[in-house]
Amino acid sequence: MLYQTKQKSPWLYFFQGWKNIDWFLLILVVGLTIFAGIMIRSTELHENVTDWRQHWLIGSIGLGIVFLLSRIRYEGLIHWHWLIYGITNLSLIIVMVAGASAKGAQRWINIGGFTFQPSEFAKIGLIITLAALLHNRPATSLSAIFRTLAITAVPWGLIFLQPDLDTAIVFGVINLGMLYWSGTNLGWIILMISPIISAILFSLFFNIWIIWAIAMTVIAWFCFPWRKIAAVTALAINFLSGELGSLLWNILHDYQKQRVTLFLDPYQDPLGGGYHLIQSLIAIGGGKMWGQGLNEGMQTQLNFIPEQHTDFIFSSVGEEFGFVGCMIILFIYWLICLRLIIIANTAKENFGSLLAVGVLAGFSFQVAINIGMTIGIVPVTGIPLPLFSYGGSSLLANFILFALVESVANSSQKGKT
């Protein structure tokens, strides 16, 4: 007797290509993008600086890229990482030679009426390159660490010269995050960043610098076999870095020093450098618990907050949706970071895991810095709020990064949490 097998629907075959992607992560990313468009519209009701619909348009393009790339095996990027690295550096060179300038920096390329920022897409190239280098040769030795730092130094230097210090810092954080995940001793990572911390603390908070220098000496003692030499070297480097930082600090004019420390007391210059932060704090404080309502925020609607559709968009959220709205946004960002950690842990091999961690490092740092500057706990920077701030290059680059992560999740052999 013959039994007929039930034919599966063509649609079932079609959707099976995405059966293992992290749908929860994708929903969070798309949800934030949609809400961001609503907030961008609110900031521009009486100004019309840009078309808020472009945020949703670019988000839609990004979503299509996610569905496309998540079906492609990401492992193939290993064989192309040097080409990707070369294209990344070439684009950064081109923008320095023929790029468009704005606000004192040369960061944009205009092609056929479309403007994009290569430094945003350079993050993708760096993450892929470092993941390819570290997946078979973990950075557990000083030579491997120096090799990784050297690879990062080229695009980092090109971005720094634009000048774009904010993005250059993000590159450094991505590098350190991927080094840590690949097996680099945490003490070594702390020692690598210690000269920068010493340069800042030495002139501003000398007592804290003394504690910091002692801590670095202790860490060096326990992290290297040649303890005495390592401890003395760490202390000497931190002292010299502090002296150099002090020298540079004394060279600065008073107004330049004020820019660095202004976030500690923005009322030093309420109509100048402190204006952004003061208006941001007023807006967030004015939202109280539940907010003033969508399109009802006084600071937002009267355009008191400069750059409120880009760098300071979180201030508008605080004013119009209050403490509760801010906490919901923070919780969503936390969930996104949690999903990235889960995908990194369940990836079938090191390359995919490192890709997810690279995205996590850059993404979480930008969220922390952007929100931190709007509430006055870090200096004001030009780092956008991922998926939220208006800016096509940043939004599209983030969607491409999440597309790579979804490809890792879709190819995972360990299952999902």
TIKE-259234 format. One line per 10 residues: number of its first residue (from 0); for each residue x, y, z of C-alpha. Coordinates in nm, 3 decimals. Layout:
REM residues N
NUM	X:Y:Z ~ ...
//
This chain:
REM residues 417
0	0.000:0.000:0.000 ~ 0.138:0.338:-0.099 ~ 0.129:0.633:0.139 ~ 0.129:0.983:0.008 ~ 0.359:1.227:0.182 ~ 0.218:1.566:0.252 ~ 0.374:1.837:0.039 ~ 0.534:2.119:0.236 ~ 0.436:2.471:0.146 ~ 0.690:2.671:-0.061
10	0.651:2.945:0.197 ~ 0.772:2.704:0.465 ~ 1.091:2.639:0.269 ~ 1.131:3.010:0.216 ~ 1.108:3.100:0.586 ~ 1.323:2.807:0.699 ~ 1.624:3.011:0.590 ~ 1.560:3.240:0.888 ~ 1.432:2.988:1.143 ~ 1.735:3.027:1.373
20	1.784:3.403:1.367 ~ 1.728:3.588:1.692 ~ 1.381:3.726:1.631 ~ 1.368:3.885:1.974 ~ 1.682:4.088:1.898 ~ 1.545:4.191:1.560 ~ 1.214:4.304:1.712 ~ 1.400:4.515:1.969 ~ 1.617:4.679:1.702 ~ 1.325:4.752:1.468
30	1.108:4.874:1.756 ~ 1.372:5.125:1.867 ~ 1.412:5.247:1.510 ~ 1.039:5.301:1.470 ~ 1.010:5.490:1.799 ~ 1.318:5.695:1.709 ~ 1.142:5.814:1.393 ~ 0.849:5.930:1.606 ~ 1.085:6.122:1.837 ~ 1.278:6.277:1.548
40	0.947:6.401:1.406 ~ 0.861:6.550:1.745 ~ 1.189:6.744:1.757 ~ 1.126:6.891:1.412 ~ 0.759:6.987:1.422 ~ 0.847:7.358:1.431 ~ 1.191:7.350:1.269 ~ 1.201:7.103:0.977 ~ 1.579:7.069:0.969 ~ 1.557:6.724:0.811
50	1.294:6.482:0.689 ~ 1.221:6.241:0.976 ~ 1.081:5.988:0.725 ~ 1.436:5.923:0.605 ~ 1.507:5.752:0.936 ~ 1.235:5.497:0.867 ~ 1.336:5.468:0.500 ~ 1.696:5.388:0.586 ~ 1.577:5.159:0.864 ~ 1.366:4.972:0.607
60	1.669:4.936:0.380 ~ 1.867:4.815:0.681 ~ 1.599:4.560:0.765 ~ 1.619:4.425:0.411 ~ 1.996:4.391:0.451 ~ 1.941:4.200:0.776 ~ 1.713:3.948:0.605 ~ 1.958:3.914:0.316 ~ 2.282:3.877:0.510 ~ 2.137:3.660:0.786
70	2.082:3.383:0.527 ~ 2.443:3.402:0.407 ~ 2.716:3.209:0.588 ~ 2.922:3.472:0.762 ~ 3.233:3.246:0.775 ~ 3.311:3.343:0.416 ~ 3.417:3.687:0.541 ~ 3.732:3.530:0.688 ~ 3.874:3.489:0.337 ~ 3.797:3.849:0.245
80	3.906:4.031:0.561 ~ 4.222:4.185:0.411 ~ 4.025:4.317:0.114 ~ 3.764:4.459:0.353 ~ 4.044:4.611:0.561 ~ 4.198:4.769:0.251 ~ 3.867:4.914:0.133 ~ 3.806:5.051:0.483 ~ 4.136:5.238:0.490 ~ 4.099:5.353:0.128
90	3.759:5.508:0.204 ~ 3.908:5.694:0.501 ~ 4.190:5.826:0.282 ~ 3.945:5.938:0.013 ~ 3.736:6.133:0.264 ~ 4.049:6.319:0.378 ~ 4.138:6.410:0.018 ~ 3.799:6.476:-0.139 ~ 3.549:6.469:0.146 ~ 3.300:6.735:0.243
100	3.368:6.943:0.554 ~ 3.127:7.047:0.827 ~ 3.178:7.183:1.179 ~ 3.555:7.186:1.142 ~ 3.592:6.824:1.033 ~ 3.618:6.647:0.698 ~ 3.411:6.330:0.746 ~ 3.164:6.296:0.460 ~ 3.173:6.178:0.098 ~ 2.912:6.298:-0.150
110	2.831:6.064:-0.440 ~ 2.546:6.151:-0.675 ~ 2.373:6.365:-0.416 ~ 2.398:6.099:-0.146 ~ 2.621:6.182:0.151 ~ 2.768:5.915:0.376 ~ 3.025:5.899:0.654 ~ 3.297:5.636:0.590 ~ 3.407:5.628:0.954 ~ 3.072:5.471:1.051
120	3.120:5.189:0.801 ~ 3.485:5.159:0.903 ~ 3.361:5.008:1.231 ~ 3.225:4.716:1.029 ~ 3.557:4.667:0.852 ~ 3.752:4.681:1.178 ~ 3.529:4.428:1.356 ~ 3.547:4.181:1.066 ~ 3.925:4.220:1.036 ~ 3.996:4.177:1.406
130	3.757:3.882:1.433 ~ 3.934:3.711:1.142 ~ 4.277:3.772:1.297 ~ 4.182:3.660:1.647 ~ 3.964:3.357:1.579 ~ 4.258:3.120:1.524 ~ 4.531:3.314:1.707 ~ 4.394:3.445:2.038 ~ 4.571:3.747:2.182 ~ 4.719:3.567:2.481
140	5.072:3.694:2.418 ~ 5.221:4.042:2.398 ~ 5.321:3.990:2.033 ~ 4.960:3.902:1.939 ~ 4.833:4.209:2.124 ~ 5.080:4.439:1.949 ~ 4.981:4.290:1.613 ~ 4.614:4.362:1.685 ~ 4.692:4.715:1.801 ~ 4.898:4.777:1.488
150	4.611:4.665:1.264 ~ 4.374:4.899:1.449 ~ 4.620:5.189:1.446 ~ 4.589:5.254:1.070 ~ 4.214:5.328:1.048 ~ 4.226:5.481:1.397 ~ 4.493:5.728:1.285 ~ 4.307:5.818:0.967 ~ 3.990:5.890:1.165 ~ 4.181:6.087:1.427
160	4.327:6.311:1.153 ~ 3.983:6.404:1.010 ~ 3.957:6.501:1.305 ~ 3.698:6.270:1.462 ~ 3.821:6.191:1.813 ~ 3.483:6.052:1.922 ~ 3.480:5.774:1.661 ~ 3.849:5.709:1.724 ~ 3.764:5.638:2.088 ~ 3.492:5.395:1.979
170	3.754:5.212:1.769 ~ 3.973:5.179:2.077 ~ 3.686:5.036:2.282 ~ 3.601:4.783:2.009 ~ 3.965:4.674:2.001 ~ 3.987:4.629:2.378 ~ 3.656:4.442:2.395 ~ 3.760:4.194:2.126 ~ 4.104:4.149:2.284 ~ 3.942:4.063:2.616
180	3.705:3.813:2.456 ~ 3.990:3.646:2.269 ~ 4.172:3.569:2.593 ~ 4.386:3.873:2.672 ~ 4.460:3.908:3.041 ~ 4.227:4.170:3.193 ~ 4.520:4.316:3.384 ~ 4.706:4.377:3.058 ~ 4.405:4.560:2.916 ~ 4.384:4.783:3.224
190	4.756:4.856:3.198 ~ 4.713:4.948:2.829 ~ 4.459:5.218:2.908 ~ 4.630:5.331:3.229 ~ 4.852:5.599:3.063 ~ 4.542:5.776:2.930 ~ 4.377:5.771:3.272 ~ 4.698:5.897:3.435 ~ 4.727:6.184:3.186 ~ 4.378:6.298:3.284
200	4.401:6.245:3.661 ~ 4.750:6.387:3.719 ~ 4.652:6.751:3.666 ~ 4.288:6.743:3.770 ~ 4.277:6.499:4.064 ~ 4.631:6.432:4.186 ~ 4.526:6.243:4.501 ~ 4.319:6.004:4.290 ~ 4.615:5.968:4.051 ~ 4.834:5.847:4.339
210	4.583:5.571:4.418 ~ 4.557:5.486:4.048 ~ 4.936:5.465:4.005 ~ 4.968:5.235:4.307 ~ 4.690:5.014:4.171 ~ 4.863:4.989:3.831 ~ 5.189:4.894:4.003 ~ 5.013:4.614:4.192 ~ 4.839:4.488:3.877 ~ 5.170:4.482:3.687
220	5.332:4.290:3.977 ~ 5.076:4.009:3.952 ~ 5.033:4.004:3.571 ~ 5.393:3.942:3.461 ~ 5.654:3.683:3.561 ~ 5.924:3.952:3.593 ~ 5.736:4.123:3.874 ~ 5.980:4.390:3.992 ~ 6.062:4.511:3.642 ~ 5.694:4.513:3.545
230	5.590:4.705:3.856 ~ 5.861:4.969:3.817 ~ 5.787:5.003:3.445 ~ 5.414:5.047:3.507 ~ 5.479:5.313:3.770 ~ 5.727:5.496:3.545 ~ 5.492:5.492:3.243 ~ 5.201:5.625:3.450 ~ 5.419:5.896:3.602 ~ 5.554:6.004:3.262
240	5.203:5.997:3.115 ~ 5.082:6.212:3.402 ~ 5.365:6.461:3.352 ~ 5.297:6.473:2.979 ~ 4.928:6.525:3.044 ~ 5.010:6.802:3.290 ~ 5.237:6.969:3.035 ~ 4.968:6.956:2.767 ~ 4.708:7.081:3.016 ~ 4.918:7.385:3.105
250	4.964:7.467:2.737 ~ 4.587:7.486:2.686 ~ 4.411:7.820:2.711 ~ 4.150:7.871:2.982 ~ 3.861:7.837:2.738 ~ 4.004:7.507:2.611 ~ 4.035:7.373:2.966 ~ 3.680:7.482:3.028 ~ 3.554:7.269:2.740 ~ 3.705:6.960:2.899
260	3.567:7.019:3.249 ~ 3.247:7.199:3.158 ~ 3.025:6.895:3.217 ~ 3.118:6.914:3.589 ~ 2.970:7.265:3.609 ~ 2.799:7.380:3.287 ~ 2.698:7.708:3.451 ~ 3.060:7.824:3.410 ~ 2.953:7.920:3.058 ~ 2.571:7.906:3.048
270	2.536:8.083:2.713 ~ 2.830:7.912:2.545 ~ 2.979:7.568:2.591 ~ 2.749:7.479:2.880 ~ 2.428:7.573:2.699 ~ 2.368:7.229:2.544 ~ 2.398:7.045:2.873 ~ 2.195:7.298:3.074 ~ 1.903:7.278:2.830 ~ 1.930:6.899:2.826
280	1.914:6.879:3.205 ~ 1.617:7.118:3.214 ~ 1.433:6.906:2.957 ~ 1.496:6.575:3.130 ~ 1.410:6.722:3.470 ~ 1.095:6.877:3.329 ~ 0.970:6.536:3.221 ~ 0.943:6.423:3.584 ~ 0.791:6.075:3.624 ~ 0.559:6.035:3.324
290	0.667:6.313:3.089 ~ 0.481:6.602:2.931 ~ 0.348:6.392:2.644 ~ 0.447:6.335:2.282 ~ 0.492:6.665:2.094 ~ 0.422:6.853:2.419 ~ 0.772:6.908:2.562 ~ 0.844:7.279:2.604 ~ 1.221:7.256:2.557 ~ 1.178:7.022:2.263
300	0.903:7.205:2.080 ~ 1.056:7.551:2.129 ~ 1.393:7.419:2.005 ~ 1.587:7.517:2.316 ~ 1.801:7.201:2.286 ~ 2.064:7.226:2.010 ~ 2.115:6.912:1.798 ~ 1.806:6.761:1.959 ~ 1.735:6.533:1.662 ~ 2.088:6.387:1.669
310	2.323:6.397:1.969 ~ 2.066:6.512:2.227 ~ 1.761:6.312:2.122 ~ 1.754:6.131:2.457 ~ 1.678:6.466:2.621 ~ 1.356:6.485:2.421 ~ 1.262:6.135:2.533 ~ 1.316:6.239:2.894 ~ 1.103:6.551:2.859 ~ 0.813:6.400:2.669
320	0.806:6.051:2.828 ~ 0.962:6.119:3.165 ~ 1.162:5.891:3.393 ~ 0.947:5.593:3.300 ~ 1.008:5.642:2.928 ~ 1.383:5.679:2.982 ~ 1.397:5.360:3.188 ~ 1.205:5.168:2.920 ~ 1.454:5.282:2.654 ~ 1.747:5.189:2.878
330	1.589:4.849:2.944 ~ 1.552:4.785:2.570 ~ 1.917:4.875:2.514 ~ 2.011:4.639:2.798 ~ 1.809:4.359:2.638 ~ 1.985:4.417:2.304 ~ 2.324:4.392:2.474 ~ 2.210:4.078:2.658 ~ 2.106:3.914:2.330 ~ 2.444:4.001:2.178
340	2.619:3.832:2.472 ~ 2.399:3.522:2.432 ~ 2.474:3.503:2.060 ~ 2.847:3.541:2.130 ~ 2.829:3.256:2.380 ~ 2.630:3.024:2.154 ~ 2.823:3.089:1.831 ~ 2.960:2.771:1.676 ~ 3.317:2.904:1.653 ~ 3.540:3.193:1.758
350	3.497:3.409:1.447 ~ 3.121:3.444:1.494 ~ 3.160:3.495:1.867 ~ 3.415:3.772:1.811 ~ 3.189:3.943:1.557 ~ 2.908:3.958:1.813 ~ 3.141:4.088:2.085 ~ 3.283:4.356:1.855 ~ 2.931:4.480:1.785 ~ 2.850:4.464:2.158
360	3.158:4.666:2.257 ~ 3.099:4.950:2.012 ~ 2.721:4.956:2.056 ~ 2.714:4.955:2.437 ~ 2.990:5.216:2.464 ~ 2.809:5.457:2.233 ~ 2.484:5.413:2.426 ~ 2.658:5.476:2.760 ~ 2.847:5.784:2.639 ~ 2.555:5.946:2.457
370	2.308:5.904:2.742 ~ 2.579:5.994:2.994 ~ 2.648:6.327:2.825 ~ 2.279:6.422:2.817 ~ 2.255:6.382:3.195 ~ 2.591:6.545:3.267 ~ 2.809:6.258:3.389 ~ 3.052:6.258:3.094 ~ 3.180:6.538:2.868 ~ 2.965:6.639:2.573
380	3.072:6.450:2.260 ~ 2.947:6.397:1.907 ~ 2.877:6.026:1.957 ~ 2.521:5.947:1.835 ~ 2.272:5.727:2.018 ~ 2.268:5.402:1.812 ~ 1.945:5.336:1.619 ~ 1.796:5.655:1.765 ~ 1.989:5.964:1.657 ~ 1.914:6.099:1.311
390	2.191:6.006:1.070 ~ 2.175:5.772:0.775 ~ 2.533:5.644:0.789 ~ 2.516:5.554:1.156 ~ 2.177:5.385:1.126 ~ 2.265:5.183:0.816 ~ 2.603:5.078:0.959 ~ 2.433:4.956:1.276 ~ 2.182:4.752:1.076 ~ 2.465:4.591:0.879
400	2.640:4.501:1.204 ~ 2.320:4.347:1.339 ~ 2.282:4.161:1.009 ~ 2.621:3.997:1.070 ~ 2.517:3.909:1.424 ~ 2.191:3.758:1.298 ~ 2.392:3.551:1.050 ~ 2.595:3.420:1.344 ~ 2.275:3.334:1.531 ~ 2.120:3.174:1.223
410	2.426:2.951:1.173 ~ 2.468:2.857:1.538 ~ 2.488:2.485:1.611 ~ 2.459:2.521:1.987 ~ 2.100:2.631:2.004 ~ 1.951:2.946:2.139 ~ 1.874:3.068:2.486
//
